Amino acid sequence: MKQETKRIVTIAILSALGTVLMLIEIPYPIFPWLFFDLSDVVVLVVFMAFGWKEATLVGVLKALIHAFSKGTGLAPFYLGQITAFIASMSYVLGMYVASHKFHLNRFISALISVLVMTMILVFMNYLFITPSWIFGSFATVADLGNIDFSEALGVNFNVSYLTTILIIYVPFNLFKGVIILGVFTAIYKSISTIFTNN
């Protein structure tokens, strides 16, 4: 019972920390209208310490608390929080497959996690996240029609919508992923002993 209480309290504290980290948005140097945060470091710590179910719970809690505390912001229908949750679960999926299914070392698992997150987020941005930002309500790529998406995104690429998405979001997600996994790798070894008895 004492261990279960400690586990619940630890997850609650880490969820709160994840929420705080979501509030500290870091602008992406190339496209300053894109931001990222370090809250997924907490999700990965929880995944490594407790498992994917607990990591999913923390991902949900930090997104919900952030939604209640900050609201939708400029995004329609809590799109920012939905995107953050998708990103969190993409990291967990990549790490789970690499480390638990293929038993790869932490460095390779982290690399695969970044690649999985990048592929999923690029696809989701193509499919509905970016169109929803453009229209200010739920939309998909099918709704774009003849709209000038380059102007809507504030870029001057004379290329297709898919190519624009790839140019913007592949480097952004790789950049974000490397930073998040770098911070996670740097801190996890030093704090892992805290969780050894959980």
N, C-alpha and C positions, 0 to 999 in steps of 0.2 A: 504493500500500500504506500509506503514511504517513497519507494522508487517511482511508482506511478504518479504520485503527487509532484515529485521533483521533475519528472518528464513533462507533465502538463504545464507546470510553472515555467520551465525552460522554454517550451514551445511558445507560450504566451509572450514571454519577454522577447524572444527572437522575432515574433510577429510584429510586436511594437517597434522593435529596432528596424525591421524591414520597412514599416510604414514611414518612419522618420527618414530613412535613406531615400524613399521614393520622393519625398518633398525636396530633396537637394538635387535639382536638375542641372546637368552639365551640358552646355551647348557643344554640338559637333562642329569642329573648326571649318569644315568645307561648306556645309549647309547649316548656318546657325539657327534655322528654324526647327532643326531636329535636335532633340535632347535625349539624354540617357541618364540613368541613375545607377547606384551600386546596390540596390535592394536585392538583386538576384544573388549576390554573394551570400546573403543570409539564407536564401532558399537552398543553395548548394551546401552550405554548412549543415542545415537541418537534414538534407538528403543523406549526406555522408554519415551523420551522427545517428539518425533515427530510421530513415527509409523514405521511400517515395510517397507513401500515404501522408506522412507528417509534412513532407515538403510541399505536397499539394495543398494541405490545410493551411500552411503558412502563406503560400501563394494566393489562396483565396482570401484569407484574413487581411493580408496587407493591402490587397486591391480593394476590398470592401471598406476597410477603415479609411483608406485614402479617398475613396469615393464619397464617404459620408463627411469627411473632414474638409475636403477641398472642392467637392462637387465635380461637375463635368469640365470646368474650365472653358476653353474655346472649342473643345471637342464635342460632337454630338453623342448622345446616348452612352456616356461613360466609355467612349471609344479608347481613350488613353489607358484606363484601367483594364479594359478587356485585352488590349494589346500587351500590356505589362504582364497579365496572367498568361497569355499565350507564350510570351518570351520565357517566363519562369518555367513553364512546363516543358518547353522545348529544350532548355538546358538540362532539366531533370531527365527527360527522355534520352537525350544523347549520352549523358553520364551513366544512366541505368543500363542502356544497351551495351556501352563500351566496357564498363567496369563489372557489371553483374552477369551479363550474358557471355561476353567474350573474354572477361577477366584480364583486360588490358591494364597497364600501369596508369597511375594518376595523370601523368603528362599527356599520354596518348588519349586517355578518356576525356581530358579537358579539351584537347584539340577537336575530337569528334563532336563533343558537346557544342562547341562554337560553330562547327560546320552544320550540324543539325539545326541549331537555332537560326542560323543565317538562311538556310534553305526554306524553313517553315515561315519565317517572318517575311522574306521576299515574296513567297507565294501568297501569303495572307494580304500583304500590301497590294499586290497586283489584283487579287480577287475582290477584296471589299474594304480594306482599311483606308487606302489612299482615295478611292472613289467616294467613300463616306466623308472623308475630310474635305474633299472638293465640294461636295453638294451640301454639307452641313446636316445630313440626315443619312439613314442607312441607304447605301447604294452599292452596286457591284460594277465590275468592269463592263458588263453589258449595258449599263446606264450611261456610259460616257458618250457614246454616239460620236457626234462631230465636235464636241466641246474641245477647246484649246487647253488641253491638260498641262502643257508646258508653261503657259502663262499662269494657270491656276496654281502650279507648283513653284512658280518664280524661277524657272530655269529657261535657258535658251538653247535647248537641244532640238535639233531638227531631225528627230528620229521617232520611231514608233513608241507607243505607250509602254510596251513590254521592255524595250531597250532603255527607256527613261527610268523605269522602275529598277532595272538591273544596275544602271549607272549610279543611281542614288543610294539604293538600299543594300547592295552587296558590300561595298566598302564600309558603309556606316555600321552594318551589323557585325562585320568582321572586326572593325575597330573597337566597337563596344564590347564584343565578346572577348577579345584579347585582354582588354582592361579588366573586365569582371573576373575572368578566369585567372588573370595574373594576381589580382588582389586576393582571390579565394586561395590560390596556391600558396601565396606568401603568408597568409594568416592561419590556414587550416592546421598546419603541422604544429604551430605553437599553441593552438587552443584545443586540439583534438583530445588531449589528456583530460580535459574537463568532462568530456562525454564518455570516457571509457567505462564508467560504471553505470551508464544508463541502459 
